[in-house]
Structure formats: structure tokens, C-alpha cells
Amino acid sequence: MVEIESIVAFEQHLAAGKSLANVILQGLDLSDQGRALLSADLTGTVFLGCLLDKDTLTAVGSRGAMIFPPFSGLPYFPYRPQLYTPEELYAGFEPARPESYADTPDARIYAHWQSRGGANPPSMLDALAQRLHDQAITDALEEALVHEGKPRRVVAIMGGHSMQRGQPDYRAVAELARELARQGFFLVSGGGPGAMEATHLGAWFSGRSDAELDAALEVLALAPSYTHREWLSRAFEVRATWPLREADFLRADSLGIPTWLYGHEPPNPFATRVAKYFANSVREEGLLTIARGGVIYSPGSAGTIQEIFQDACQNHYNTVGVISPMLFLGREFWTRTRPVYPLLAQLAEGHEYARYLLLTDSQEDIVRALLGFARELEARSSTPG
């Protein structure tokens, strides 16, 4: 079905003489479009959270349209047509006053979510609004995975939320992400602090020098953990000192996928796009599903280990149509500190994904493996039949 998400697109659609039958109109103010609507074929037309005047609302329903009305009293829009940006989520934040975070849309949505029962809303309306919101985010996310009509080479980096700025592991993730962004990969992560922030920081600095990245890391290390009062302020200081330049945007473009389930951890502001969900299960499964170019596992704890075996399950049964690389950064960590890799290698024996497992301490090994897999996918797609 055709989706129309702006008044400009709506007017262009009608001006081209196209029908509105079986068209989805999402989040539009159509209060003054009654005449245009009632002169169109509305068979199967879907209105998602659109504003209609009273007479038009009554009429379109009798003409075969399906109407999902707007919700009132919510700090978020369930039918939103696009992903979030850090600028939207952090609107009103003042780095000189870290406590001003409480007044941002991100914090207000989290407070509202908590007041409505958190992950178990007692109200059917709250549950429905959250599910509609998450579906709208998924729809918008799919659009972000395509550039100029071609699928992007999506690679995810997973790792611990408690990985601190200033640690060698944090630097390693940032450097790896920067090189991958330079090689044309679209970086995604869980969108939070720690290794996730390092992922997007690396992409943000893909057009900048080693000295600039070093300087930024020093600033961030002054507030090492997301529990530090100035954690977000230091991030905004880095953004202001080394802003994203227009010429660098394509390779610096990255996607964070956080959740309000962990709303006490603010999303990092270095991801240029933010697909924030209410349902953590949808967010985690979706993140692994879109990372068809491969998933890198930096040191982490229970959440990262859960993601490893979710990813392994997708590869083991080939549930998404592509068996993609699983690459582990840190031999000591993944064989002794958290001895996951030996079990995974044993599980993969006799299966195709065994040849896409990599355990290494080398960033270069990971980049080389992902580039090789990308060439392999391109060769497959260009082979007839």
C-alpha cells in the first residue's frame, strides 16, 4: 500500500490524479482538506491519527475508509511517520544544567511510561498506543535501511552498557566503528551508553582525524559513566566542538535502537537516527534481524550474551534469509572471562554459520572479514537465478 506522511506528499498525490483507494494517510492534519477527500475514492483508505473536521470524519467512514483516531494526553505520537533524532528527544536540554534533562521529551515519555505501569500497562488504551507507536517506528526504520534505492550494508556492534569512557575497550569500539563507517557500513547499536555510545561516536568522527578523536575521548572521560551527573553534558560538549559536517553525513549516519524499558539510561546523542521502542523484545529481535552485514560482540554481560544466542538462533535456523557473521572482539574476554565462544563454536559445528564465526583481538581482522562478506553478498545478488 502507498503511505503518505506529509501534506506536501498528499497534495502531490492528488495533483497527479492518483486515487486514494487503499492508501495509508499517517499523522496528517486534514482539517481543511474535506472537499478533496470527499471527491476521492476512499475504498480501503486508512487514516492513522489524522485530524479531520467533524463532517468529513462522518462522511469518510461511510465511504469505506478505516479510521484510527488520534490519542489525547500522551507525550508521544503513536502514529509518528519518522524516526526520532537526538535533537528531538533532547529538546530543551541545557548542558550547563544537567538536571534540565528531566524536561526533555525523552525523560517525559519515560516518566509517563512508568506512571502507566511500565512494561505492564493496566490500561488497554495505553498498551494499544505503545504497540501502535512501536509499529510506526519499525515502519520508519525500514526506510532508513535503504539509500538511493539500495539496501545499506548494516553492521551492529553489541557490548556492555557499563563500559566506561576512558577504558581501552571503549576506545577500541570507537576506532573500529570509525573505520567501518569509512568503509561504507551503516552502524547500528542498542543506542544506549557504554559500547553502544562508542559505536556512534566512532561513526560521528569518521570524517575526522585521530587527534580529534583523541581529544573527544578525553572530554568524555571526564564523565565516565552514564550515572555521572555530567555524562550527557560532556557528550553535548563533544557534539558542539566537533559538529557533524554536511560532507561527512552519509558515512557518519548511524542508527541507535534504545528502549524506554531502560529509560534510566538516556540514549546517547551521537546516533543521527534513533528508533526508540517501548517493547524491549521487539527492539532486540529487530536489531539483530536488520544487521545482515554482521554483528560484532565487544565485551559485555548478561544482555550481550543474550543477544549472542538470539543471533545464533537466527543463524542456526536461517530465520531471516541471510546467515551473517558473528565476530567477537577480545579473545581473553570471550574464552575465559565470559567463555561463550567455545560453546557457540561447538553449537555451530556442521552448520553453515560456523564459517562466519571469528574470535580476534584485531580490529583489522574484523574489518577484513566484514568487507569479504559484503563482497560475497553482492556477488550473490548479481548472480542470475
C-alpha positions in Angstrom: 0.0 0.0 0.0 1.1 3.6 -0.6 1.9 5.5 2.5 1.5 9.3 2.6 3.2 11.0 5.6 3.1 14.7 4.7 0.7 17.3 3.4 3.0 18.1 0.6 3.0 14.4 -0.5 -0.8 14.3 -0.1 -1.2 17.3 -2.4 1.2 16.0 -4.9 -0.5 12.7 -4.9 -3.9 14.3 -5.7 -2.4 16.7 -8.2 -1.0 13.7 -10.2 -4.5 12.4 -10.5 -3.8 9.3 -8.3 -6.5 7.6 -6.3 -6.7 7.5 -2.5 -8.1 4.0 -2.6 -6.0 1.6 -0.4 -3.7 4.5 0.6 -2.5 5.0 4.1 -2.6 8.6 5.4 -0.4 8.9 8.5 -0.4 11.6 11.1 -1.8 14.4 8.8 -3.7 17.5 9.6 -6.5 17.2 7.0 -8.9 19.6 8.7 -9.1 21.8 5.6 -9.0 19.0 3.1 -12.6 17.9 3.4 -13.6 18.8 -0.2 -10.6 17.0 -1.7 -11.2 13.9 0.4 -14.9 13.6 -0.3 -14.3 13.9 -4.1 -11.8 11.0 -4.0 -12.3 7.2 -4.0 -11.8 6.2 -0.3 -12.3 2.5 -0.7 -9.8 0.9 1.7 -8.2 4.2 2.6 -6.7 4.2 6.1 -6.4 7.3 8.3 -3.8 6.8 11.0 -4.1 9.6 13.7 -5.2 12.2 11.1 -7.1 15.3 12.1 -10.5 15.6 10.2 -13.3 18.1 10.7 -16.5 16.6 12.1 -18.5 16.4 8.9 -15.6 14.9 6.9 -14.9 12.3 9.7 -18.5 11.1 9.5 -18.5 11.0 5.7 -15.2 9.2 5.1 -16.3 6.4 7.5 -19.4 5.8 5.4 -17.3 5.7 2.2 -15.3 2.6 3.1 -12.4 4.2 4.9 -10.8 2.9 8.1 -10.1 5.4 10.8 -7.7 5.1 13.6 -8.3 8.3 15.7 -5.7 10.3 17.5 -4.9 9.7 21.1 -5.1 12.5 23.7 -3.0 13.1 26.8 0.2 11.4 25.6 3.7 12.9 25.5 4.4 10.9 22.3 2.6 10.5 19.0 1.7 6.8 18.4 1.4 7.2 14.6 4.7 9.1 14.1 5.9 8.8 10.4 9.7 9.0 11.1 12.4 8.0 13.5 13.5 10.2 16.3 16.6 12.4 16.3 18.7 13.3 19.3 17.7 16.9 18.7 14.0 15.9 19.1 14.5 13.6 22.1 16.7 16.1 23.9 14.8 19.3 23.0 15.2 21.7 26.0 18.3 20.1 27.4 20.9 22.7 28.6 24.4 21.2 29.0 25.2 23.8 31.7 22.2 22.5 33.7 22.4 18.7 33.6 19.1 18.5 35.6 17.3 20.0 32.6 17.3 16.5 31.1 14.1 15.9 33.2 12.3 18.4 31.0 13.2 16.8 27.7 10.7 14.7 25.6 12.8 11.6 26.3 12.5 12.0 30.0 8.9 13.0 29.9 7.9 10.0 27.8 9.8 7.7 30.3 8.1 9.3 33.3 4.7 8.8 31.6 5.5 5.2 30.7 6.4 4.5 34.3 3.2 6.2 35.6 1.2 3.9 33.3 2.6 0.6 34.7 5.8 0.4 32.8 6.1 -2.8 30.8 2.7 -4.0 32.1 0.2 -1.2 31.4 -3.1 -1.9 33.1 -5.0 0.1 30.5 -5.8 -1.4 27.1 -5.6 2.1 25.6 -2.0 2.6 26.9 -1.0 -0.8 25.7 -2.5 -0.1 22.3 -0.9 3.3 22.0 2.5 1.8 22.8 2.1 -1.0 20.2 1.0 1.4 17.5 4.0 3.6 18.3 6.4 0.7 18.1 4.9 -0.5 14.8 5.3 3.0 13.4 8.9 3.1 14.5 9.5 -0.3 12.8 8.0 1.0 9.6 10.1 4.2 9.7 13.2 2.1 10.5 12.8 0.0 7.3 13.0 3.2 5.3 16.3 4.2 7.0 17.9 0.9 5.8 17.8 2.0 2.2 19.9 4.6 0.5 19.2 5.7 -3.1 17.1 2.6 -3.7 19.8 0.2 -2.5 20.0 -1.7 0.8 22.6 -0.4 3.2 25.3 -2.6 4.5 24.1 -2.8 8.1 26.5 -3.9 10.8 25.7 -4.0 14.5 28.0 -3.6 17.4 26.9 -5.1 20.7 28.5 -4.6 24.1 28.1 -3.6 27.7 26.2 -0.5 28.8 28.6 -0.2 31.8 31.7 0.1 29.5 33.2 3.3 30.7 34.6 6.2 28.7 38.3 6.2 29.1 38.6 2.4 29.1 40.7 0.7 26.4 37.6 -1.3 25.3 35.6 1.9 24.8 38.4 3.4 22.6 38.7 0.1 20.6 35.0 0.1 19.8 35.1 3.7 18.7 38.1 3.2 16.5 36.5 0.1 15.0 33.2 1.8 14.3 35.0 4.8 12.7 36.8 2.5 10.3 33.7 0.6 9.4 31.8 3.8 8.7 34.7 4.9 6.5 34.3 1.6 4.6 30.7 2.4 3.9 29.0 0.3 6.6 25.8 1.6 8.3 26.4 1.2 12.1 23.6 0.3 14.4 23.6 -0.5 18.2 21.2 -0.6 21.1 21.5 3.2 21.3 22.5 3.5 25.0 25.7 4.2 26.9 28.9 2.2 27.0 29.9 0.2 24.0 26.8 1.5 22.2 27.8 5.1 22.6 31.3 4.2 21.5 29.8 2.8 18.3 28.1 6.0 17.3 30.9 8.2 18.5 33.2 6.3 16.0 30.7 6.9 13.2 30.4 10.6 14.2 34.2 11.0 13.9 34.5 9.0 10.6 35.4 12.2 8.8 37.9 13.5 11.4 41.5 12.8 12.4 43.0 10.6 15.1 43.9 13.8 17.1 40.3 15.0 17.1 39.0 11.6 18.2 41.6 11.5 21.0 40.6 15.0 22.2 36.9 14.0 22.2 37.7 10.9 24.2 39.5 13.0 26.8 36.4 15.2 27.2 34.1 12.3 27.5 36.3 10.5 30.1 35.6 13.4 32.5 32.2 11.8 33.0 33.0 8.1 32.5 29.6 6.5 33.3 26.0 7.3 32.4 25.4 7.6 36.2 27.7 10.6 36.3 25.9 14.0 36.6 27.7 15.4 33.5 27.5 12.3 31.3 25.1 13.9 28.8 26.6 17.4 29.1 30.0 16.1 28.1 28.5 14.4 25.1 26.9 17.6 24.0 30.2 19.4 24.5 31.8 17.0 22.1 29.0 17.4 19.6 29.4 21.2 19.8 33.2 21.2 19.5 33.2 18.7 16.6 29.9 19.1 14.9 28.8 16.8 12.1 29.7 18.4 8.8 27.4 18.1 5.8 30.1 16.5 3.7 30.6 13.7 6.4 26.9 13.0 7.0 26.5 9.9 4.8 29.3 7.9 6.4 28.6 9.3 9.8 24.9 8.4 9.6 24.1 5.8 12.2 21.1 4.2 14.0 20.6 3.7 17.7 17.8 1.4 18.8 17.2 2.0 22.5 14.1 1.3 24.7 12.2 3.1 27.4 12.3 -0.2 29.4 15.8 1.0 30.2 14.8 4.6 30.3 17.1 5.3 33.3 19.9 5.1 30.7 19.4 8.1 28.4 20.1 7.3 24.7 23.5 8.6 23.5 23.3 11.6 21.3 25.9 10.5 18.7 23.5 8.3 16.7 22.0 10.5 14.0 18.8 8.4 13.9 17.0 6.9 16.9 14.4 4.1 16.7 13.3 4.1 20.3 10.8 1.5 21.4 8.6 0.7 24.4 8.8 -3.1 23.9 12.4 -4.3 24.5 11.7 -7.7 23.0 10.7 -6.2 19.7 13.7 -3.9 19.8 16.3 -6.6 20.5 15.0 -9.1 17.9 14.6 -6.4 15.3 18.1 -5.0 15.9 19.6 -8.4 15.2 17.4 -9.1 12.2 18.4 -5.9 10.4 22.1 -6.5 10.9 22.5 -8.6 7.9 26.0 -7.4 7.3 27.2 -8.9 10.5 27.2 -8.5 14.3 30.3 -7.6 16.4 30.4 -8.5 20.0 32.6 -6.4 22.2 32.9 -7.2 26.0 29.5 -7.2 27.8 27.5 -9.0 30.4 24.1 -10.7 30.5 22.4 -8.6 27.9 25.1 -9.0 25.4 25.3 -12.8 26.0 21.5 -13.0 25.5 21.9 -11.2 22.1 24.7 -13.6 21.1 22.4 -16.6 21.4 19.4 -14.8 19.8 21.7 -14.1 16.9 23.0 -17.7 16.9 19.4 -18.9 16.8 18.7 -16.8 13.7 21.8 -18.1 12.0 21.3 -21.7 13.2 17.8 -21.9 11.6 18.4 -19.3 9.0 15.2 -17.5 10.0 15.9 -14.2 8.3 17.1 -15.5 4.9 20.8 -14.5 5.4 23.4 -16.2 7.6 25.6 -13.4 8.7 29.0 -13.1 10.5 29.3 -13.2 14.3 32.6 -11.6 15.3 34.0 -11.4 18.8 36.4 -8.7 19.8 38.5 -9.9 22.7 40.0 -13.4 22.9 40.6 -13.4 26.6 37.2 -12.0 27.4 35.1 -14.4 25.2 37.1 -17.5 26.1 37.9 -17.0 29.8 36.1 -14.0 31.4 32.8 -14.9 29.7 33.6 -18.3 28.0 30.8 -18.0 25.4 32.8 -18.5 22.3 33.7 -22.2 22.8 30.1 -23.2 23.4 29.0 -21.2 20.3 31.6 -22.8 18.2 30.5 -26.2 19.3 26.9 -25.4 18.7 27.7 -24.2 15.1 29.6 -27.4 14.2 28.1 -28.9 11.0 26.1 -25.7 10.2 26.8 -23.0 7.6 27.3 -20.2 10.1 30.3 -22.0 11.6 32.4 -20.5 8.8 31.2 -17.0 9.7 32.4 -17.1 13.3 35.5 -15.1 14.2 37.3 -14.6 17.5 40.1 -12.0 17.5 41.9 -9.1 19.2 42.4 -7.4 15.9 40.2 -4.6 14.6 41.7 -5.2 11.1 40.6 -8.8 11.1 37.0 -7.7 11.8 37.0 -5.1 9.0 38.6 -7.5 6.6 36.0 -10.2 7.4 33.1 -7.9 7.0 34.3 -6.5 3.7 34.7 -10.0 2.4 31.2 -10.9 3.5 29.8 -7.8 1.9 31.5 -8.7 -1.4 30.1 -12.2 -1.1 26.5 -10.9 -0.6 27.0 -8.5 -3.6 28.2 -11.4 -5.8 25.2 -13.5 -4.8 22.7 -10.7 -5.6 24.3 -10.1 -9.0 24.2 -13.8 -10.0 21.2 -14.7 -12.1 18.8 -17.2 -10.6 
